[in-house]
Amino acid sequence: MNKVVNELVKSILATATLSVVCCGLYPAAVYGLAQVLFPQKANGSLILDASGTVRGSHLLGQSFSSDRYFHSRPSAAGNGYDAANSSGSNLGPTSTKLADAVAQNIADYRAQSGLSSNQPVPADAVTASASGLDPHISPANASIQIGRIARVRGLRRSQVEELVARYTEGPDWGFLGDPGVNVVELNLALDRLAGSSSIPSGDKP
C-alpha cells in the first residue's frame, strides 16, 4: 500500500512540476523574449495608418474590388480572406468546377486590365493560394494593374510604378520563394499619395 501511495505522490509531483514548467515558465519565457527581440512580429505584424488605427496585418490579405485599388489574388477562405476559415478550394486539376472558375477569373482579369483575349495572365491573378490568406501578388500581376490604377486615380504611371517597387519584397533570405507585392500596404500607400484615407465600402485595408 505504501508503495502505491509513494508512486501516486511522485506522479502528482511530476505532473505539477511539468505543468508549471510547460504551461507557465516556458510560455512566459517565449513571450518575454519575443516582446524584446521582435515585438512587431510577436504582436501580429499589424499595419497602422497615420492616426495609429489598425488597418490589417502584414501577414494577412484582404479583398479589394474597387478599380481604385490593386486587387488581391482570389481567395477560397470563407467569403474571401476569412482568417477563421483559412483553406484552399481543395479542387483537383481534373475538376470542371475549378476549370470553369479559373476561366471566368481570366476573363474578368483581362476585362479589368484592358488585355486582349490572347495576352497571358499571371497565375496568381486567377488562382487562390493554399491558405486563402496570401497578402502578396506577383510583381507581374501588380505591373498589369498599374495602368488601371493610374487612369482611375489620375496619377502618372511612374508614380504608381515607384510605389509598386517600394512595396515589392524579395525572396525570404534572398533565395527562398519568389518576390511579392503586399497588396494591403500598397493600397494604403496609394491613399496616402492621393491625400485621402477614405476607402469605398467593401474595400477596407
N, C-alpha and C positions, 0 to 999 in steps of 0.2 A: 504493500500500500504506500509506504514511504517513497518507494522508487517511482511510482506513478505520480505522486504529488510533486516530487522533485522535477520530473520531466515536464509536468504541466507548468510549473513555475518558470522553468527555463524557456519553454515555448512562449509564455506570456511576455517574459522579459525580452526575448529576441524579437517578438512582434512589435513590442512597444519601441524598442531601440531602432528597428528598421523604419517604423512609421515616422519617428522623429527625424531620422536622417533623410529618408527618401521623400517624405511628404512635407517636411518643414525646412531643414537646413539646406538640402540640395536645391530646391526651387528658389529659396531666398538668395542663395549664393549666385545662381544663374541670373536671376532677376537683377540683383545688385550689379553684377559685372556688366550685364547688357546695358543698364542705365548709365554706367560710367563710360564704357568703351564705344557704344554706338546707340545712343538714346533715340535718335530719329528713326532708325530701323526698328528698334525694340518696341516703339510705340505706334507701329503701323505704317511707317513711311508716308505720313499724311501730307497732303498738298494744301497749303494755306493761301488764301488770296491776300491782297494788300491790307485788308481790315482784320486779318487773323482768323477769318472764318474757314472752317474745314470744307474743302470742295471735293475731296476724294482722296484716294491713295495712289501713290506711285506704282503700286503693285496690282491694282485692280482697274480694269477698263470700264467704260461707260458707253451707253448707246447715244448716238447723235444722228438726227435725221434732217436738221435744217441745212440748207445749202450754204449757210454762212460758216459752217464748221467742217473740219475734216471728219470723215466718217470712220468709225472703228470697223474691224472685221466682223462678220456675222457671229452671233453667239447662240448656242443651244442651251444655255443655262437659264432655266425657268422661262421668263418672258424676255430674256436677254440680259446678260451681265448680272444675274441674281446670285450673289455670293452664297446664299443659303441653298442654292440648287446647282452648284458647280458640276458641270459634266459636259461631255460631247454629245453628239446626236446618237452615237452607237450604231449608226447605219453603215453597212459594209459597202465595198466597191461595186457589188452587183445589185445594190438596192436601186430600184426605179425611183423611189421617193427621193433619195439623195441626188440622183442624176437630174431629176426634174428641178429640185431646189437650187442646185448649182447652176443649171441652165438659166433659170429665172434670175438668179443673182448676177450672172454675167450680163444678161440683157439689161437689167436695171443699172448696173455699174456703167456700162457703155453709154446708156442714155444720159445718166447724170453727168458723166465726164466728157460728153461730146465725142466719143470714139466711134470709129466706123465699125461695121459688123465683122470685119476680119482682123481688127487690131487685137494683139494679145492682151490678156488681163492678168494681173498678178494673182497667184493662187490664194494669198491671204485676203484678197478683197472679196472672195466669193465662197470661202470655206471657213468653218468655225475651228477654233482651237480645241484641244482635248479638254481643257478646263472650262471653256466658255467665258473666261475672265481675262484673257490676254490683253494687257493695256497697250500693246505696241502694234503698229503696222509696219510693213517693209518700206524702205526708202523709195522703192519703185512705185508702190501704191500711193504714198504721200505725194510723189512728184506728179503723178497723173492728176491728182486733185487740186494742185496748185492753181491751175488756170481758172477753175470754177470759183475757188475762194477769192482770188484776186478780182475777178469780174464782179461777183456779188457784193463784195465789200468796198469796191472802188479803190483797191490798193495796187501798187506797182507789183508786177510779178517778182521782181528782185527782192522786195520787202518780204514777201511770203517765203521765197526760197531761203533767205537768210534765217528766218525763224525755223524752218524745217531743218536746216543744217545745225542750228543751235540745239535742237531737241532730238537730234539723231544720236543714239547711243551705240557704241561699238560692241563687239562680241565680249562676253564675260571673260575676264583675264586676258583679253586680247586675241583669243583664238577659239573660245567655246561659243558655238551658236553663230547667229547672223546679226548684223546691225538692225536696229529697230527704232521707230519713232514713237515716243509716248504721246498718244492722242489727247489725253486729258490735259496734260501740261501745255501741249502745243495750242489747243483751243483756248485755254486761259490766256496764253501769251497773245493770241490774236485779239482777244477782247481788250487787253491792256494796250496793245498797239493802236487800237481804234479809240481808246479812251473811254470805253464803255464796259461796264460789268454786267449789263443786262443780258440774260440768256433766255431764248424762247422757251415756252412750255414744252417739257419733254426733253430738253437739252440742258442738263444741269451738271457741269463738271464739278 
